[in-house]
Amino acid sequence: MNDPQRNERPEPDELLVEIADYVDGYTSVSDEAIDTARLVLLDSIACALLALRHPPCRRLLGPIVAGTVVPVGARVPGTDYELDPVKGAFDIGTCIRWLDFNDTWLAAEWGHPSDNLGAILAVTDHLSRRRAGTGTEPFTVADVLQAAIKAHEIQGVLALDNCFNEVGLDHVLLVRIASAAVATHLLGGNRDQIRDAVSQAFLDGGALRTYRHAPNTGPRKSWAAGDATSRGVRLALMTLAGEPGYPAPLSTPAWGFHDVAFRHRPVVLAQPLGSYVMENILFKIAFPAEFHGQTAVEAALSLHPEVHDRIDEIDSVVIHTQLSAVRIIDKRGPLHNPADRDHCLQYMTAVALLHGELTAEHYEDRFAIDPRLDMLRDRTVVFEDPGYSRDYLDPTKRSIPNAVQVSFTDGTSTLIHEVHYPLGHRRRRREARPLLHAKLEHAIETHYAAGQRDDILSAFSDHEALDALPVHEFMALLALSKSR
């Protein structure tokens, strides 16, 4: 342990060194990881385009000062904006995250590693446009996939054994760390500079989870990751401009992250960094809902044909779930906005039972006023199943189980419908693949003219051509015509 009274620079914290060595020296050769990264890219673009249908998201986008023009700026998919890479990362990350519909990682900590694509796409688009203008080789989509694998791995492995939510910190801390590391590398930084940028990311501390929980749940949870990935880009740019890092932002007694923010516990890597997280990432395919409740919704959808004509006869809805769902989305009392509703296990299950589907629109006020939803919520009881909690943390399973049973006032009940693995789980990847492509097609069908829509779908259909596509050409495909 460092002595705070001795003004001697310590050796860099080992965690900083491990992250920097990995980002600077690793290239994935895992076909599964690279193939899954393509699906992540496709899925993230779909999520971003779907988010643009929502005015509260759109109003956050664009230059901070209206009318600002950034030469060779970063494009924001589905818009005509060309922004500096910091604001570009915010806008892209916010769109990807807005609907709670992008990929997910569940462990001791939770999160959405594709949030980091805000930084990755903004930086590589901006730099590729500059390089193309000078005859230098631009980044390709293959470079984006490798960067995504690294960002996923940093965020996900840090989440395996480090429970930041337990001390009230939001998981977007991990987005900032991963984005700072990967963005520094993409900008041309060396190992030392990657380490310095990550040290700055830890020195920023962590955002409070207040905005994700009752009674304060609100839309900040939809742009917090965009803010984090853009901050990662800002720290990377500062580092490349000569801003020095700090050797021991975690371990310094009294003033370091461990003592100040993590209750004197060390932040550790549970395993060596590679491509494990990308290979095991979870996709949200059927409905936008907090992931710990996805299998509960799937179970409720299966029960819908049996109960939708007997809603008034329902005596109770019993949900057995994992501890993480109890901590995050077991919510009673008034739900004040869409952000409140998509983090309420009872509300999501009630919608599925009542309507036989769950879409982003079901979280809006005009749907939520249906008195049957609150009636069902009031009659829903949530229990933790210890076996489910163990399976959730078991690295050989990584399941997210839920079971739902409905009982009626006449004493009859449905069978217990149990789902262990959601549709987007690695064990159901083959089943999910065509649905991910359908998700993209749905996202673009009303957003682009027919010719541009066909160009985008064609680009995603040929893997070799997609991987070789320069990033600035890929982003031009996704931009509205004004900026193409």
N, C-alpha and C positions, 0 to 999 in steps of 0.2 A: 504493500500500500504506500502511496506517496505521502510524504511529510509536507503538510501545507506551509510549515514555517520555513522550509528550505527552498529558496528560489532557484532551484536547479531544474532544467527541463527534463521531464521523464521521457522514457521511451514511449513511442505511440501506443495507444491502446490496441491490444491484439485484434479486437473486432474490426477496427478501421483498416488494419493491415490485411486481414483476411478478405474483406470486401474489395479493397483496391486490387489485391493480387488476382482475385477472381475476375473482376470486370476487365482488367487489362490483359489477362492471359488466357481466358477460357473461350473456346468456340465449341458449340454443341455439335456433335455428330450423331445425335439421336434422331433417327427418322421420325419416331413418334412425337418427340418434342417439337420438331420443325413443322410437322403436319398439324399438330395441335395449335401451334402458334399461328398458322394460317387461318385456322378456324376462329381463333381469338380475334385476329384482325378483322375478319369478315363480320363476326358477331358484334364487335365494338363499333364498326361503321354502321351497322343496322341500328344499334342502340342510339347512336348519335343522331341519326336521321329521324328516328321516331321521337326523340326528345324535342326536335325542332317544331313539332306540332303544338307545343305547349308554351303559351306566351310568357309565363314566369321564367322559363329557361331562356327564351329568345331575348328577353330584355336585359340579360346579363352579358350578352355577347357584343362583340365589336370593339373598336378602339376606345380607350378610356376617355380621350378627348375626341369628340365627334369630328369627323373630317380628316383626321390624321392619316397620312399616307406613308406606308413603309415600303420602300423599294425592296423587291424580291422578298416580300414578307411571307410568313407561314399562312397557308390557306386553312380555313375551317370548313370541313366537309358539309355540303348542303347549303352553303352560304356564298356570298361574294366578298367576304372579308379577307384582307391580306394584312396580317398583324405582325408586330415584333414577336419573336419566339416566346417571350415570357407571357404576354397576353394571349398569344396563340395557344400555348400549352394550357392556360386556364380555360379558354373557350372549348378546345377539343376535349379536355378532361371533364369539364362540366357536362357537356353534351353526352359523352359516353356514360357518365354516372347518373344522370338526372333521374331516370325512371326506375332505378334500382333493378336494372335488367341485364347488366353486364356480368362477366364471369366473377366467380367467388372462390375464396379460400377459407376453409374453416379449420381451426386448430385451437390452441390455448387462446390465441387472438384471432380475430376475423378480419376480413378485408376483401378488396376487389383489385387484384393486381393489374388488370387491364387499364386501371386509372392512369398508370404510368405511360400509356400510349399518348397521352396529352403531350408530355415532354418529348417522347421519341419522335412522333410525327412532326411536331412543330420544329424541332431542331433539324431533323434530316431534310425536311422540305425547304426550310430557309437556306441551309448550307448547300443543298443540291442545286437550288436555283442560282446561288452565287457561283458554284463550281461550273455549272453549265455555261454561265456567261463568260467564264475565263478559259473554257476548254479543258477543265479538270474533270476527272471522273466523278460523277455524282454518286450518292448513296443509292442502293437498290432496295427493293422490298425485302430481299434476302437479309440485308443488313438490319432492317427493321425487325425481322423475325428473331435474329440473334440477340438484338438489344432487348426485345420483349422477353425472351427466355431468361436473360440475366436479371431483368427487373422483377419478373415473377419470382425467380429463385431467391433473390435478396429479401423481398417482402415476405414471401411464404415461409422460408426457413426461419427467419426471425420470429414469425408468428407461431412456430411449432411449440416452443416452450416458454415464451415470454408473454404474459397476460397483461397487456397495457390497460385494458378496460377495467381490470381489477383495481387499479389505482386511479381510475377516472379519466384516463387519457384515451383519445380517439385513435383508431387504427390508421388514420391518414398520416400520422407520424412516419409510418413505414413507407408510405408513398413518397414523402419528401426525401427520405434517405435513399430509396432505390432510384428515384428520378435524378437526384443530385449525382449519384455515382455514375449512372449510365449516360446522362447528359454530358458530364465532364469528359467521359471517354469519347463520345461522339464528336465533341467539339475539339478533340485533339489532345486532351489532357493525358499526362503520364500517370504512373502509379502514385507518385507523391501528390499530384494535384487532385486525383480522385480521392485519396485519403483526406486531403485538406477540405474538399467540398463536403464530404460525409461528416467530418468533424463539425463543420458549420451547421449541418442539418441537425445534428444532435444538440448543439448549443441553442438552437431555436426552441428547445423544449417540446411540448406537445399541446395540441388543442384539447380542450375539455370535451367530454362526450355529452355535455348538457343538452345540446341541440338534438340528440338522438333519443332522448328519454322523456317520459312524462315527468312533470307537466310542461316541459319546454319544447317538445318535439316540433321542428319546423324545417323550412326548405333549405336552411344552411347545410343540412346533411346531404343535400343533392349537389352542392357546389364546393363542399369542403375538400374533396379530393382534387378537384380542378385547381383550387387554391394551393394545395400541397404540391402537385406536380409542377405547377408554374414556379413555386418557390424553389423547387429543386433546380429548375433551369436558371433562375436568377442567381442562386449560389454558385452554380457551375460557371456562369459568365463572369461573376466577380472573381472567382478563383483563377480563371484563365487570364483575367486582367491584372493579376499579381497579388490579390488579397491572400495573406497567409492563413494557414489553418492552425489548429491547436492540437497538441499531442495527446492530451488526456481529458477530453470532454466528458467521458463516462466515469472514469475511475478516480478522479481527483476528490479527496475527502472533503466533505461539507459543501463543495461548490459544483461537483460533477453530477451528471444525470442520474447515476445510481443512487446517490444519497439524497438528492433534491427531489427527484421525480419518481423513483422506483423503489422506495422504501428500503434502501440500502442493499438491494439485490443486484447482482450483475446481469446485464443483458448478454445472452449467450446465443451461439449458433448450435442448434441441436444436432446438426450433421454437416458434413462437408458440402459446399455449394456445387451444384451441377445442373441438372435439368429436371429434377424430381417434381418440382412444383408445376411446371408447365405440363408434364405428363399426367398429372393427377388433378388438374384444374377442373372446376365445376362450371357448367354453363347453365344459365337460366333460359329456358327455351319456351315452355308452354305459357308462362305468365310472369309478369313483373311483380315479384314479392320477395320479401326478406327471406334469405335462403333457408334458414332454420325452419321455416314453415312450408317450404315447397312440397314436401311429401304429405303434409297434412292437407294441403289444397288438393293434391292428386287423389288422396283417399276420399276427400269430400266430393270431388267430381264423380268418383265411382258410385257414391251413394246418392247423388242427385236424382237419378231416375226413380229411386225408391221413395224419396222423401219430398220431392218438390210439390206434390199435390197434397201433402199432409203437414205443411209448415206450421199451421195453427195447432196441430195436435202434438207437436214436439214437446216433450217434458224436459229432456236434457240432451246435451251434446257433450260427450266425454272425449277429451284428447289426451293421449299419452305421448310424451315427448322427451327430448333430451334437456339436460340442465341449461345448456346455452340458450335454448329457445325460451325457457322459463325466465332467464335473466334479461333477455333482450325484448321479447315480443309478447309476453303474457301481460296484457294490458287491459285494465278495467276503467270505467268512468268515461267521461266525454272524450270524443276524438275531434280535434279542432280543425284539422286540415288534411290534405292528401298525404303529407309526410307522416302524420300521426297514424293514418289508417294502414299504410303499407308496411308499418311496423307493429301491427296488432294481429296476433295469431287468431284471436276469436273473430275479428272482422273478416280476414281473408277466408277463413273456413266458412263463415256464414254466407259470404257472397257465392262461394263455390256450391254450397248446398242449395241456395236459393235460385241461382241463375244457371248453374252448369257450366260456368266459365269465369275467368277472372282476367280483366284487362286493366290497363292504366286508367281508363275512363271510369271504372268502378270505384276509384278512390275519390273522384270529384264530388263536390257538394251535392250536385243534382241527383246523384245516385244514392249518396249516403243518407238522404232525408227519408228514405224508405223505412218506416217504423219496424218492419219485420227484421231488419238487420240488427237493431239494438235489442229486439226481443230475443233473437238467437244468441247474441253476445251474452245477454244476462243469464241465459240458460246453459251456457257453456262452462264446463269445469276442466281445468288443465292440471295434469299430474306429471311429475317427473318419473320416468321409468329408469331406474339405475342401470339396467342392462343396456338401454339405449344410450345412456351417457357414456358407458364404457366403450361401446362399439363406435361411438362418435370419435373418441380419442385413439382408438386402436389403429396404428399405422397400416395394418394389413387389411383393414376394412374401410375406414374413413366414411362410414355410413352416416346418414342424417335422418334417423327413423322418426316416424310419427304413426299413430294409429287413431282412428276416429270411429266412434260408435254413437248412433242416435237412438234414444229411447222415446216412446210415445206414451201419452196419457192413459192409453188402454192397457198398459203393462207390457206391450210387445216392444221388441228392439230389432234393429238391424244387426247383422253380423258385424264383428269388429273388422274394419278394413285397415290393413297395415301395409305401409310402404317403407322399405329400408333405404333404398337408393333412388334418388331423384333422377329424372330423365337426363339431366346434364352430367351425371356421374361418369367417371372413366369406365365403369362396368357396363354402361349403357351407351357408349360412344357411337357404336355402329347405328343404333336406333336413332340417335340424336343428329347425326350428320345431315341427312336430307332435311330435317326440320330447321337446322341452322341456316341452310341455304334458302329455305322458304321464308324464314324470318327476314333475311336480307331482301328478298324479292318483295315481300310485303312492305318493307320500309321504303324502298325506292319507287314503288309503283305510282304513288301520287306526288312524288317530290321532283322527279325529273321528266323531261320530255322523252318520248319513246326512244330516239336515237341514242341519247346519253345513257338511258337506262340499260339499253342493250350493250353498250360499250362497257359499262361497269360489270354487268353479269358475265360478259365474255372474259373480262380480265380475271375474274375470280375462278373461271372454269378451267383455265389452263395453268397448272401449278408451275411448270417450268418457265413459262412466259411471265407469269406474275412475279416470281422470284427475281427474274432478270430486269424487271421494269424499273427504271429510275424513279426515285421517290417523287421528284417534282412532277413527273408525268402522271404518276398514280394519283397524287393530290389534285392535279388539274382535272383528271377524270371525275373527281368527286365535287369539284367546285361548281357553282352556278356559272352560267355562260358569261356573265359580265367579267369574271376574273380568269377565264380560261385562255 
